[in-house]
Amino acid sequence: MSDPWKAVLHGSLADPARPGTVLLVEGPAGTGKSHLVAGLRRRHPAGSGCLTLTCPGPSDGDAQHAFDALDALTRAFGDPTRAAVPTLLVVEDVHRADERTRCRIRRLARTLPNGCALVLTWRPEDLPAARPLLGEPLSCPPGTAVLRVRTGPLPAAAARELTERTLGARCPDDVIERLYAVTGGVAQVLVDVLPVLTGTVLAGTAPDGPTVDAVEALEAPPRLAETVLRRLAGLPADARRLVHAAAVLDGPASEAELAALTDLTAETVRGMLLAALTAAVLTDLGPRRYGFRVPLAARAVAASLPAPERADLHHRAAQVLRRRADVPWPQVAGHLLAAGVRRGLVRAAEHAAETHAAAGRHREAARLLQDLLADRRIPGPARARLATAALRRIAGFTLQDAGALLDTLTGAPLLPGPLRAQARVLQGLSLCTPTTPDHDGGLHLERAARTLPDEPGLAARVLAAMSMPHWPGIPLAEHRQCAERAGAALAATTDPVLRAAVNANLVGLLLTLGDPGAEQALPARPLGEDEDNGDAASAGHRARALCNAADATLWLGRYHDSQAFLERGAALAGRHHAGPHVAHGIRSIRLLLDWATGRWTGLADRAADLVADTARTPVLGHEARTVLAALCLARGEWSQCRAWLAGGLAPHPDQQLAPVAALSSTVLVRLALARGDHDDARAHATQAWGRLRSKGIWAWAAELAPWAVTAALSAGDPATARTMARDLRTAPAAPHLPLAAAARRWCLATLAEHDGDLARAADGYRAAADAYAALPRPYMAALAAEAAARCAAAAGEGEDADRDTVDRLTDALLVLTGLGATHDAARVRSRLRALAPPRRGRPAHPGLSPREREVAELAAGGLTNRQIAAALHLSTRTVENHVARVLRKLSAPSRRDLPARL
């Protein structure tokens, strides 16, 4: 038990000779007092009695029944010959008790026997001021423990658990945080509003789950609204004015601010504030700040006001908040909007957007700017200022928010033409659209950028963006040209933000090509020096440059460099709230890096989380879907593997980022090979190879090449296989391309194996395994070691070579087992058993043939009959017969029992 009072109370109940316990449970309505009591009853020792009574009010019809029960208990407690009386007595809602009931509870406490516990619950806000709970001080027998527990808001983690359990789905962090804030964490309020959010999902207004907008649209639930309005009605008129002002202000307020809002004197405000606090309408939010414990209650009070009065209070609230030393500009802008006041609104909105962005609240900044830009009552010059602020911050917005804001900008007739043109340019960039532009779209963007006389740097931004080599459909030569032109434009400017933005886009191409200029495009000094210099906008672009560098080096196999770039970029992005695009990119790169380097523990869960978090923009989750597909392939989950890559949310390979398309195609080729569908494997490989040939960056063929060559050979097309191997050799054999070097060794070994030169093939696969292991790329190293063993065994290289092969294959098996690659591990285990048969003597499994032992161990490892058939090159029907015989010989009721039998 984590709470000391629980140990004391349950100790009393467990030992009849131990003095009793009185537990006083106090807390506001809805904070879980009854839930706590229910937990006590569940933990009550078996066989002991338990009685729960609810205190009646003076007019309750059940009052006499409660009196009789309390009197009977008092007599029983005082009778030493008592037989069976409750040892746990709970009296709820003691704040409602009249004097007769309080008297009976006092007598119960005075006669409480050993081994018993008395639990009293009440709401402090409903207890008359300065009156003890029971009207008189509590008196108990000697040795009785008197404990107090105060209930309050749920912990944030418990609120998340309750929300997700009720909604039956995972909720984004921003939704949980906002829901927790508006409900005050009060359990009953949370329970009351969750059905409303569930209704938005079922009605289709939020099909992907509840959103922040849905939370903001919540009204106070009836139970909460009725309670607060009933208490409000019992206050004096001036106190009600005070509460109305606090409700509209909707946040902690000082006495002076409440006085300014109501035009009441300081003395009157003090008295009326005490009345509101005593009635539990307002609460102390400290220090010297007062407001509503549950913000939804404030909404109920504000909604009860006539519209003109509410608008006037909003205007006053904006004026009051402007006087604070640290002006809360988002609230000021919100109050001016609600009041319908345009004077000062644009300035407040500009400050509010800056405040939101600095705190990482990009969605709030986007929504505020969009609402104002859509308001035709905003004058033209002021709209232009807002549009400029919006365009300056567009990089930090989500795809949906950026798209909606740019739609507003491009269609705004009152904006100057250059601003609308700039919005059209940004609308076409991959930063602001779900898919990346193709070649024609890129040229259109460049022409549009050149028409902006007031934005000479925008053309450089567009050219630098078009130099990013990941864009599909654009060949390397054009990326180079765009990079050169962007670099020339960059040399003519000293604008630090523009230089940082252009460099962030150039660095990926420069690193991919091994260009020395990449060092100049990156933050030069270690974290903590150069990277934190300059304004937040420049720092955000520097964070993006480091993340682009991590991505570029990842696809080259420079995993240590990629990790270093990623950690620097993630730290910088976190400190400067670089925006959701960078955050999603960091998560995607980390997933790919962990998959490549063999950090597979928890990888599937993290990838699934990213897929869920990007459900509204599936293109952002494609890297995660590809990682999940690759993991499924390694485990033999073939249907799920294909579903991740060929489902309705997966973009067509022609629309994917080029290296990601190569990786997803690699998984599909391997899947077809595993299923024995050689024509499908060759088709996928040929299409993917065509995309790589059009791009011209052969370093990105390193993932695909080993399997594309294998697919061509398995389909009886050795000429295409040799062409692919030659294409891969055109990638420079430079130190910055270690993954391509390992893949090149694999391809040469595969061709040698096809030509019948098994000794050379075995040496080639061993060299490939060593190269992959050095990256490190443990999964590929293990598969290369398996291929080497296959060739060495067929070549009959001798006893020493056989021992070396068994050792390497054993290491590969350990790696694959550690990764959780169950399908691959089963295949390697079978090959290892063939190379190193059991020693003579008693068989490992009496009665099983060697083939049956193979099938039994693969089935025990979780493989299906079809997967076993593929691993052992047998028909599915043959495997079915083997499994049936194994189960019969081992007396195993089902396949689930095989691990224990083996």
ZAMARGU-4260 file (C-alpha; in steps of 0.2 Angstrom, whole numbers, plus 5000, padded with zeros to 4 digits):
<rodrens>
0) 5000/5000/5000 | 5007/5016/4995 | 4998/5027/5007 | 5002/5026/5026 | 4983/5028/5031
5) 4979/5012/5021 | 4991/5002/5031 | 4984/5009/5048 | 4966/5006/5043 | 4968/4989/5036
10) 4979/4984/5051 | 4964/4989/5063 | 4952/4978/5052 | 4964/4963/5052 | 4967/4962/5070
15) 4952/4961/5082 | 4963/4966/5097 | 4970/4982/5089 | 4962/4999/5093 | 4950/5005/5080
20) 4953/5018/5066 | 4942/5034/5062 | 4946/5040/5044 | 4940/5057/5039 | 4938/5059/5020
25) 4936/5076/5014 | 4935/5083/4996 | 4925/5094/4984 | 4911/5086/4974 | 4917/5074/4961
30) 4935/5071/4967 | 4933/5053/4970 | 4927/5051/4989 | 4915/5037/4984 | 4928/5029/4973
35) 4940/5028/4988 | 4927/5021/4999 | 4923/5008/4986 | 4941/5003/4985 | 4941/5001/5004
40) 4926/4989/5003 | 4935/4979/4990 | 4951/4977/5001 | 4941/4973/5017 | 4946/4956/5024
45) 4935/4942/5019 | 4922/4937/5031 | 4921/4954/5040 | 4905/4964/5040 | 4904/4981/5030
50) 4890/4994/5031 | 4888/5010/5021 | 4875/5023/5025 | 4872/5040/5017 | 4868/5054/5028
55) 4850/5061/5025 | 4846/5079/5024 | 4833/5086/5036 | 4819/5083/5023 | 4824/5066/5017
60) 4811/5052/5019 | 4824/5039/5023 | 4830/5049/5038 | 4822/5038/5051 | 4829/5022/5043
65) 4847/5030/5045 | 4843/5035/5063 | 4838/5017/5067 | 4853/5010/5059 | 4865/5021/5068
70) 4856/5018/5085 | 4857/4999/5082 | 4875/5000/5079 | 4879/5010/5094 | 4870/4997/5105
75) 4879/4983/5097 | 4896/4992/5099 | 4893/4994/5117 | 4888/4976/5120 | 4903/4965/5125
80) 4893/4950/5120 | 4890/4956/5102 | 4891/4943/5089 | 4891/4949/5071 | 4892/4968/5069
85) 4900/4978/5054 | 4919/4981/5057 | 4919/4993/5043 | 4906/5007/5044 | 4905/5020/5031
90) 4895/5036/5033 | 4894/5047/5017 | 4890/5065/5015 | 4891/5070/5033 | 4890/5088/5028
95) 4872/5085/5025 | 4869/5078/5043 | 4857/5087/5055 | 4861/5088/5073 | 4852/5072/5077
100) 4862/5062/5065 | 4878/5071/5070 | 4874/5066/5088 | 4872/5048/5083 | 4889/5048/5073
105) 4898/5055/5089 | 4891/5041/5100 | 4897/5028/5087 | 4914/5036/5087 | 4915/5036/5106
110) 4910/5017/5107 | 4921/5011/5092 | 4927/4994/5097 | 4944/4987/5093 | 4946/4979/5076
115) 4934/4991/5068 | 4935/5006/5057 | 4923/5021/5055 | 4925/5031/5038 | 4916/5048/5037
120) 4916/5057/5020 | 4910/5075/5017 | 4912/5090/5006 | 4921/5105/5014 | 4913/5118/5003
125) 4896/5112/5009 | 4900/5113/5028 | 4895/5129/5037 | 4911/5140/5041 | 4919/5138/5058
130) 4908/5123/5063 | 4917/5106/5067 | 4912/5092/5056 | 4901/5084/5069 | 4896/5100/5078
135) 4908/5096/5093 | 4926/5090/5094 | 4928/5071/5090 | 4930/5060/5105 | 4936/5042/5103
140) 4942/5027/5114 | 4960/5027/5119 | 4972/5021/5106 | 4960/5025/5092 | 4969/5031/5076
145) 4961/5047/5069 | 4967/5050/5051 | 4962/5063/5038 | 4963/5060/5018 | 4959/5075/5006
150) 4954/5070/4989 | 4957/5082/4974 | 4960/5081/4955 | 4966/5065/4947 | 4984/5064/4943
155) 4987/5067/4925 | 4992/5049/4921 | 4976/5043/4929 | 4966/5055/4919 | 4974/5049/4903
160) 4971/5031/4907 | 4952/5035/4911 | 4950/5045/4895 | 4958/5032/4884 | 4949/5018/4892
165) 4932/5027/4890 | 4935/5032/4872 | 4944/5015/4867 | 4958/5024/4858 | 4974/5032/4861
170) 4973/5051/4862 | 4986/5064/4857 | 4995/5072/4871 | 4988/5090/4867 | 4971/5083/4868
175) 4974/5075/4885 | 4982/5091/4891 | 4968/5102/4886 | 4955/5090/4892 | 4964/5089/4909
180) 4965/5108/4910 | 4946/5112/4906 | 4940/5099/4918 | 4952/5104/4932 | 4957/5085/4933
185) 4940/5082/4943 | 4936/5064/4940 | 4917/5067/4940 | 4918/5081/4927 | 4929/5071/4916
190) 4917/5056/4917 | 4903/5068/4912 | 4911/5075/4897 | 4919/5060/4889 | 4903/5053/4882
195) 4901/5070/4873 | 4919/5067/4865 | 4914/5049/4861 | 4898/5056/4852 | 4909/5067/4841
200) 4919/5052/4835 | 4903/5041/4832 | 4894/5056/4823 | 4909/5057/4811 | 4914/5075/4816
205) 4930/5069/4823 | 4932/5051/4815 | 4950/5050/4819 | 4947/5053/4837 | 4944/5068/4848
210) 4954/5084/4844 | 4959/5100/4854 | 4945/5109/4844 | 4932/5096/4851 | 4938/5099/4868
215) 4937/5118/4866 | 4919/5116/4860 | 4914/5107/4876 | 4901/5115/4887 | 4899/5112/4906
220) 4890/5096/4909 | 4873/5098/4917 | 4878/5091/4934 | 4892/5104/4935 | 4882/5118/4928
225) 4867/5116/4939 | 4879/5115/4955 | 4888/5131/4951 | 4873/5141/4945 | 4863/5135/4961
230) 4877/5141/4972 | 4879/5157/4962 | 4860/5161/4965 | 4862/5161/4983 | 4875/5175/4983
235) 4872/5193/4986 | 4871/5204/4970 | 4888/5211/4971 | 4896/5194/4974 | 4887/5188/4958
240) 4894/5203/4948 | 4911/5197/4955 | 4909/5179/4949 | 4902/5185/4932 | 4918/5195/4930
245) 4929/5180/4935 | 4920/5169/4923 | 4922/5180/4908 | 4941/5183/4913 | 4943/5164/4914
250) 4959/5163/4923 | 4967/5167/4940 | 4963/5186/4945 | 4969/5197/4959 | 4957/5207/4969
255) 4962/5223/4961 | 4958/5215/4944 | 4941/5210/4949 | 4938/5227/4956 | 4943/5235/4939
260) 4931/5223/4930 | 4916/5226/4941 | 4919/5245/4947 | 4917/5239/4965 | 4927/5247/4979
265) 4941/5237/4986 | 4932/5234/5002 | 4917/5228/4994 | 4927/5216/4983 | 4935/5209/4998
270) 4918/5205/5006 | 4910/5198/4991 | 4926/5188/4987 | 4925/5180/5004 | 4906/5176/5001
275) 4910/5168/4984 | 4925/5158/4992 | 4914/5152/5006 | 4900/5146/4994 | 4914/5137/4984
280) 4909/5146/4969 | 4927/5153/4967 | 4942/5145/4974 | 4960/5151/4979 | 4971/5148/4964
285) 4986/5156/4974 | 4995/5166/4978 | 4982/5180/4979 | 4974/5174/4964 | 4956/5168/4963
290) 4945/5159/4950 | 4936/5143/4946 | 4943/5127/4951 | 4935/5119/4935 | 4936/5130/4920
295) 4921/5122/4912 | 4911/5129/4927 | 4917/5147/4921 | 4910/5143/4904 | 4893/5139/4912
300) 4892/5155/4922 | 4898/5166/4907 | 4885/5157/4895 | 4871/5162/4908 | 4875/5181/4905
305) 4866/5192/4892 | 4876/5194/4877 | 4879/5213/4879 | 4884/5211/4897 | 4896/5197/4892
310) 4904/5207/4877 | 4906/5222/4889 | 4915/5211/4902 | 4927/5204/4888 | 4932/5221/4883
315) 4935/5226/4901 | 4945/5209/4903 | 4956/5214/4888 | 4960/5231/4896 | 4964/5223/4913
320) 4975/5210/4906 | 4985/5223/4896 | 4990/5231/4912 | 5000/5216/4919 | 5019/5217/4919
325) 5019/5201/4908 | 5005/5203/4896 | 4996/5187/4892 | 4993/5192/4873 | 4984/5176/4868
330) 4970/5180/4881 | 4970/5198/4876 | 4967/5194/4858 | 4954/5181/4863 | 4944/5194/4873
335) 4945/5207/4860 | 4938/5195/4847 | 4924/5190/4859 | 4920/5208/4862 | 4919/5212/4844
340) 4932/5226/4846 | 4944/5228/4832 | 4955/5242/4839 | 4971/5235/4845 | 4966/5218/4839
345) 4979/5216/4826 | 4994/5221/4837 | 4987/5209/4851 | 4986/5195/4838 | 5004/5198/4832
350) 5010/5197/4850 | 4999/5182/4853 | 5006/5172/4839 | 5024/5176/4845 | 5019/5170/4862
355) 5011/5154/4856 | 5026/5150/4844 | 5039/5153/4858 | 5030/5141/4869 | 5028/5128/4855
360) 5009/5131/4853 | 5010/5132/4834 | 4992/5126/4832 | 4985/5140/4843 | 4995/5153/4833
365) 4989/5146/4816 | 4971/5146/4822 | 4972/5164/4828 | 4980/5170/4812 | 4967/5161/4801
370) 4952/5168/4811 | 4958/5185/4809 | 4963/5184/4791 | 4946/5177/4787 | 4938/5192/4795
375) 4934/5205/4781 | 4931/5218/4794 | 4950/5219/4797 | 4957/5234/4787 | 4969/5231/4772
380) 4985/5237/4780 | 4982/5227/4796 | 4978/5211/4786 | 4994/5213/4777 | 5004/5214/4793
385) 4995/5198/4799 | 4998/5189/4783 | 5017/5194/4784 | 5017/5187/4802 | 5008/5171/4796
390) 5020/5168/4782 | 5035/5170/4793 | 5029/5157/4805 | 5021/5144/4792 | 5035/5132/4794
395) 5030/5128/4812 | 5012/5124/4808 | 5005/5106/4805 | 5001/5102/4787 | 4982/5104/4790
400) 4984/5121/4799 | 4997/5127/4786 | 4986/5121/4772 | 4971/5130/4779 | 4980/5146/4783
405) 4988/5146/4765 | 4971/5143/4757 | 4964/5158/4767 | 4979/5169/4761 | 4979/5164/4743
410) 4960/5167/4742 | 4960/5184/4751 | 4955/5198/4739 | 4960/5212/4751 | 4979/5206/4752
415) 4992/5214/4741 | 4997/5203/4726 | 5015/5199/4731 | 5009/5192/4748 | 4996/5181/4739
420) 5009/5175/4727 | 5021/5171/4741 | 5008/5161/4749 | 5005/5151/4733 | 5024/5147/4732
425) 5024/5141/4750 | 5008/5131/4747 | 5017/5121/4733 | 5032/5117/4744 | 5033/5100/4752
430) 5033/5109/4769 | 5015/5114/4767 | 5007/5100/4756 | 5004/5082/4760 | 5014/5076/4744
435) 5030/5083/4737 | 5030/5093/4721 | 5035/5084/4705 | 5046/5091/4691 | 5033/5102/4683
440) 5027/5108/4700 | 5044/5113/4705 | 5047/5123/4689 | 5030/5132/4692 | 5036/5136/4710
445) 5052/5143/4704 | 5043/5155/4691 | 5031/5161/4704 | 5045/5165/4716 | 5054/5175/4703
450) 5039/5186/4701 | 5040/5193/4718 | 5050/5209/4718 | 5049/5212/4737 | 5055/5194/4741
455) 5072/5192/4732 | 5077/5178/4744 | 5061/5168/4741 | 5068/5161/4724 | 5084/5155/4734
460) 5072/5146/4746 | 5063/5138/4732 | 5079/5133/4723 | 5086/5126/4739 | 5071/5116/4742
465) 5071/5109/4724 | 5089/5104/4727 | 5084/5092/4741 | 5087/5075/4732 | 5073/5065/4740
470) 5060/5073/4729 | 5053/5060/4717 | 5053/5063/4698 | 5067/5075/4698 | 5085/5069/4691
475) 5101/5072/4701 | 5107/5084/4687 | 5093/5096/4690 | 5095/5095/4709 | 5113/5100/4706
480) 5108/5115/4695 | 5096/5121/4708 | 5109/5119/4722 | 5122/5129/4712 | 5109/5143/4709
485) 5103/5143/4727 | 5121/5144/4732 | 5125/5159/4721 | 5109/5168/4728 | 5115/5164/4746
490) 5132/5172/4743 | 5124/5189/4739 | 5114/5190/4756 | 5119/5192/4774 | 5102/5188/4781
495) 5105/5175/4794 | 5088/5167/4793 | 5088/5166/4774 | 5106/5158/4775 | 5100/5146/4788
500) 5085/5141/4778 | 5094/5138/4762 | 5108/5129/4770 | 5096/5117/4779 | 5089/5112/4762
505) 5106/5111/4753 | 5115/5100/4766 | 5106/5084/4761 | 5112/5084/4743 | 5130/5089/4748
510) 5132/5075/4760 | 5124/5062/4748 | 5137/5067/4735 | 5151/5068/4747 | 5154/5087/4743
515) 5166/5096/4755 | 5153/5110/4755 | 5142/5100/4767 | 5153/5106/4782 | 5149/5124/4778
520) 5131/5121/4777 | 5130/5113/4795 | 5132/5122/4811 | 5151/5122/4813 | 5154/5120/4832
525) 5147/5108/4845 | 5131/5109/4854 | 5130/5123/4866 | 5141/5136/4856 | 5136/5141/4839
530) 5120/5131/4838 | 5111/5141/4851 | 5116/5158/4844 | 5105/5169/4834 | 5086/5170/4835
535) 5073/5156/4836 | 5069/5156/4817 | 5088/5154/4813 | 5089/5140/4827 | 5074/5131/4820
540) 5082/5130/4802 | 5099/5125/4810 | 5089/5111/4819 | 5082/5106/4802 | 5099/5106/4794
545) 5106/5094/4807 | 5090/5083/4805 | 5092/5083/4786 | 5111/5078/4789 | 5105/5064/4800
550) 5093/5058/4786 | 5106/5059/4772 | 5120/5050/4782 | 5107/5036/4787 | 5104/5031/4769
555) 5122/5030/4766 | 5125/5018/4780 | 5135/5031/4790 | 5125/5027/4806 | 5137/5034/4819
560) 5137/5051/4810 | 5118/5050/4808 | 5116/5047/4827 | 5127/5061/4831 | 5118/5073/4819
565) 5101/5067/4825 | 5105/5070/4844 | 5111/5088/4840 | 5096/5092/4830 | 5084/5085/4842
570) 5091/5094/4856 | 5091/5111/4847 | 5073/5108/4840 | 5067/5104/4858 | 5074/5120/4865
575) 5068/5131/4851 | 5051/5123/4847 | 5056/5120/4829 | 5038/5114/4824 | 5029/5098/4821
580) 5037/5095/4804 | 5054/5093/4812 | 5047/5083/4827 | 5040/5070/4815 | 5056/5070/4805
585) 5066/5066/4821 | 5055/5052/4826 | 5055/5045/4808 | 5074/5045/4807 | 5076/5038/4824
590) 5065/5023/4819 | 5074/5020/4803 | 5091/5021/4812 | 5086/5009/4826 | 5079/4997/4813
595) 5095/4998/4803 | 5107/4996/4818 | 5097/4982/4826 | 5089/4992/4841 | 5073/4982/4839
600) 5067/4981/4857 | 5051/4991/4858 | 5053/4997/4840 | 5036/4991/4833 | 5027/5000/4847
605) 5036/5016/4843 | 5033/5014/4825 | 5014/5011/4828 | 5013/5026/4839 | 5020/5037/4825
610) 5008/5029/4813 | 4993/5033/4825 | 5000/5051/4828 | 5000/5055/4809 | 4984/5047/4805
615) 4977/5063/4799 | 4992/5065/4787 | 4997/5047/4783 | 5012/5053/4772 | 5021/5058/4787
620) 5020/5040/4794 | 5026/5031/4779 | 5043/5028/4786 | 5035/5021/4801 | 5024/5009/4791
625) 5039/5003/4781 | 5048/4999/4797 | 5033/4989/4803 | 5032/4980/4787 | 5051/4975/4788
630) 5048/4969/4806 | 5033/4959/4800 | 5044/4951/4786 | 5057/4946/4798 | 5044/4938/4809
635) 5036/4929/4795 | 5020/4939/4797 | 5018/4941/4778 | 5000/4946/4777 | 5002/4960/4789
640) 5019/4965/4780 | 5010/4968/4764 | 4995/4977/4773 | 5007/4990/4780 | 5014/4994/4762
645) 4999/4991/4751 | 4985/4997/4762 | 4974/5012/4757 | 4985/5024/4767 | 5001/5020/4759
650) 5006/5032/4745 | 5011/5025/4728 | 5030/5023/4726 | 5031/5036/4713 | 5024/5049/4726
655) 5036/5043/4740 | 5052/5051/4745 | 5065/5042/4734 | 5076/5033/4747 | 5060/5028/4756
660) 5052/5021/4740 | 5068/5011/4738 | 5067/5004/4755 | 5048/5000/4754 | 5051/4991/4737
665) 5065/4981/4745 | 5053/4974/4758 | 5040/4970/4744 | 5053/4961/4734 | 5059/4951/4749
670) 5041/4947/4753 | 5038/4940/4735 | 5054/4930/4736 | 5049/4922/4753 | 5032/4917/4745
675) 5041/4910/4730 | 5032/4922/4718 | 5047/4926/4707 | 5038/4935/4694 | 5031/4947/4707
680) 5048/4950/4715 | 5056/4954/4698 | 5041/4966/4694 | 5044/4976/4710 | 5062/4976/4708
685) 5062/4982/4690 | 5050/4996/4694 | 5060/5002/4709 | 5076/5000/4699 | 5069/5011/4685
690) 5065/5025/4698 | 5083/5024/4705 | 5090/5025/4687 | 5079/5041/4684 | 5085/5049/4700
695) 5103/5044/4697 | 5109/5043/4715 | 5115/5025/4715 | 5120/5026/4733 | 5102/5024/4737
700) 5101/5007/4728 | 5111/4999/4742 | 5095/4993/4751 | 5087/4986/4735 | 5102/4979/4726
705) 5105/4962/4734 | 5087/4958/4733 | 5084/4965/4716 | 5098/4955/4709 | 5092/4939/4718
710) 5074/4942/4711 | 5081/4944/4693 | 5091/4928/4694 | 5076/4919/4702 | 5065/4924/4688
715) 5078/4918/4675 | 5084/4935/4670 | 5103/4935/4673 | 5106/4949/4660 | 5096/4961/4671
720) 5104/4955/4687 | 5121/4959/4679 | 5115/4976/4673 | 5109/4980/4691 | 5126/4975/4698
725) 5135/4986/4686 | 5123/5001/4690 | 5128/4999/4708 | 5146/4999/4704 | 5144/5016/4696
730) 5141/5023/4714 | 5159/5029/4719 | 5168/5018/4730 | 5171/5032/4743 | 5172/5031/4762
735) 5156/5041/4763 | 5146/5026/4755 | 5149/5011/4766 | 5132/5004/4764 | 5134/5003/4745
740) 5151/4995/4747 | 5143/4981/4757 | 5129/4979/4745 | 5141/4978/4730 | 5150/4963/4739
745) 5133/4954/4741 | 5128/4957/4723 | 5145/4950/4716 | 5143/4935/4728 | 5125/4932/4722
750) 5131/4932/4704 | 5146/4920/4708 | 5134/4908/4716 | 5123/4909/4701 | 5138/4905/4690
755) 5142/4890/4700 | 5158/4897/4708 | 5153/4893/4726 | 5169/4895/4734 | 5171/4913/4727
760) 5152/4916/4732 | 5156/4910/4750 | 5170/4922/4751 | 5160/4936/4744 | 5146/4934/4756
765) 5158/4933/4771 | 5166/4949/4765 | 5148/4957/4764 | 5144/4950/4781 | 5160/4958/4788
770) 5156/4975/4780 | 5138/4975/4786 | 5144/4971/4804 | 5156/4985/4803 | 5142/4998/4800
775) 5134/4991/4811 | 5120/4982/4801 | 5117/4966/4811 | 5102/4960/4803 | 5110/4960/4785
780) 5126/4954/4792 | 5117/4939/4799 | 5108/4935/4782 | 5125/4937/4773 | 5133/4924/4785
785) 5118/4913/4781 | 5121/4914/4762 | 5140/4911/4765 | 5136/4895/4774 | 5124/4889/4761
790) 5138/4891/4747 | 5152/4884/4758 | 5142/4869/4762 | 5138/4866/4744 | 5156/4869/4739
795) 5162/4856/4752 | 5177/4867/4757 | 5184/4855/4770 | 5183/4851/4789 | 5191/4868/4795
800) 5180/4878/4783 | 5165/4868/4790 | 5169/4873/4808 | 5171/4891/4803 | 5155/4891/4794
805) 5146/4883/4809 | 5153/4896/4820 | 5148/4910/4809 | 5130/4903/4807 | 5129/4901/4826
810) 5133/4919/4828 | 5120/4924/4815 | 5107/4913/4824 | 5110/4922/4840 | 5109/4939/4832
815) 5092/4935/4823 | 5085/4927/4839 | 5090/4942/4849 | 5082/4954/4836 | 5066/4944/4836
820) 5067/4939/4818 | 5059/4923/4821 | 5056/4918/4803 | 5074/4921/4798 | 5080/4912/4814
825) 5070/4897/4811 | 5077/4895/4793 | 5095/4898/4800 | 5092/4885/4814 | 5087/4872/4801
830) 5103/4876/4790 | 5114/4875/4806 | 5106/4858/4811 | 5110/4851/4793 | 5128/4857/4795
835) 5131/4851/4812 | 5120/4836/4815 | 5117/4829/4833 | 5131/4818/4840 | 5128/4800/4840
840) 5120/4792/4855 | 5102/4795/4862 | 5092/4805/4849 | 5086/4823/4855 | 5068/4818/4852
845) 5066/4799/4852 | 5054/4793/4839 | 5056/4809/4828 | 5065/4808/4811 | 5077/4822/4807
850) 5065/4831/4796 | 5051/4830/4809 | 5063/4837/4822 | 5066/4852/4810 | 5047/4855/4808
855) 5044/4853/4826 | 5056/4866/4831 | 5050/4878/4818 | 5032/4876/4823 | 5037/4878/4841
860) 5045/4894/4836 | 5028/4901/4831 | 5029/4898/4812 | 5014/4893/4802 | 5014/4878/4790
865) 5016/4889/4775 | 5030/4898/4783 | 5039/4882/4788 | 5036/4875/4770 | 5045/4891/4763
870) 5059/4889/4775 | 5062/4870/4771 | 5057/4871/4753 | 5043/4859/4756 | 5025/4859/4751
875) 5012/4865/4763 | 5003/4848/4763 | 5020/4839/4767 | 5022/4851/4782 | 5004/4848/4788
880) 5008/4829/4788 | 5024/4831/4797 | 5016/4842/4811 | 5002/4830/4813 | 5015/4816/4816
885) 5025/4826/4828 | 5010/4831/4839 | 5005/4812/4839 | 5023/4806/4844 | 5026/4819/4857
890) 5008/4817/4864 | 5006/4836/4862 | 4988/4842/4862 | 4992/4857/4851 | 5006/4867/4843
895) 5006/4878/4859 | 5012/4863/4869 | 5027/4860/4857 | 5040/4871/4866 | 5037/4862/4883
900) 5038/4845/4874 | 5054/4849/4865
</rodrens>
